[in-house]
Amino acid sequence: MSTTFGVRIPSTDEIVEIARRVGAGNGNVDVYFTNQIAELLPLELEVIPMNNTAQGVKTIEDLIKLIK
């Protein structure tokens, strides 16, 4: 199961993609940033699942923990 995550741009209310979680088989999951700016965002910034359920991922910090 894969999920694309984004962050909301307050001035436009647009959601911009920043990361993706993709099932890698055998119960493994790959998580990676799709936008380099994600590394500069505050850890507590809320992320929004764009095409699936969040499955426990709520913030930039959650994504970073999964990437490491």
C-alpha positions as CSV (number, residue, x, y, z in Angstrom):
1,M,0.0,0.0,0.0
2,S,1.4,3.4,-0.9
3,T,0.6,6.9,0.4
4,T,1.6,10.3,-0.8
5,F,2.0,13.0,1.8
6,G,1.8,16.7,1.4
7,V,1.8,19.9,3.4
8,R,-0.7,22.7,3.1
9,I,0.4,26.1,1.8
10,P,-1.6,28.6,4.0
11,S,-1.7,31.5,1.5
12,T,-3.3,29.3,-1.3
13,D,-4.7,26.4,0.7
14,E,-2.9,24.2,-1.9
15,I,-1.4,20.9,-0.7
16,V,2.1,20.3,-2.1
17,E,3.5,16.7,-2.2
18,I,6.6,16.2,-0.1
19,A,7.0,12.5,0.6
20,R,5.9,9.0,-0.3
21,R,5.5,5.7,1.5
22,V,5.6,2.6,-0.7
23,G,5.3,-1.1,0.3
24,A,8.5,-2.8,-0.6
25,G,7.3,-6.4,-0.1
26,N,7.7,-8.9,2.8
27,G,6.2,-6.4,5.2
28,N,8.8,-3.7,4.5
29,V,8.0,-0.1,3.6
30,D,10.2,2.5,1.9
31,V,9.6,6.1,2.8
32,Y,11.4,9.0,1.1
33,F,11.0,12.7,0.5
34,T,9.9,13.7,-3.0
35,N,10.6,17.4,-2.5
36,Q,13.9,18.6,-1.1
37,I,12.3,21.4,0.8
38,A,10.8,18.8,3.2
39,E,14.2,18.6,5.1
40,L,13.9,22.3,6.0
41,L,10.4,22.1,7.4
42,P,9.7,22.2,11.2
43,L,9.4,18.7,12.8
44,E,6.0,19.5,14.2
45,L,4.5,20.5,10.9
46,E,1.4,18.5,10.0
47,V,1.5,16.3,6.9
48,I,-1.6,15.4,5.0
49,P,-2.1,12.0,3.3
50,M,-3.2,12.8,-0.2
51,N,-4.3,9.4,-1.6
52,N,-4.6,6.9,1.2
53,T,-4.7,6.7,5.0
54,A,-2.1,8.2,7.2
55,Q,-1.3,5.0,9.1
56,G,0.1,6.9,12.1
57,V,2.1,9.5,10.1
58,K,1.0,12.9,11.3
59,T,4.1,15.2,11.2
60,I,7.4,15.8,9.4
61,E,9.1,14.2,12.4
62,D,7.1,11.0,11.8
63,L,8.3,10.8,8.2
64,I,11.9,11.4,9.3
65,K,11.7,8.6,11.8
66,L,10.4,6.2,9.1
67,I,13.1,7.3,6.6
68,K,15.9,6.6,9.1
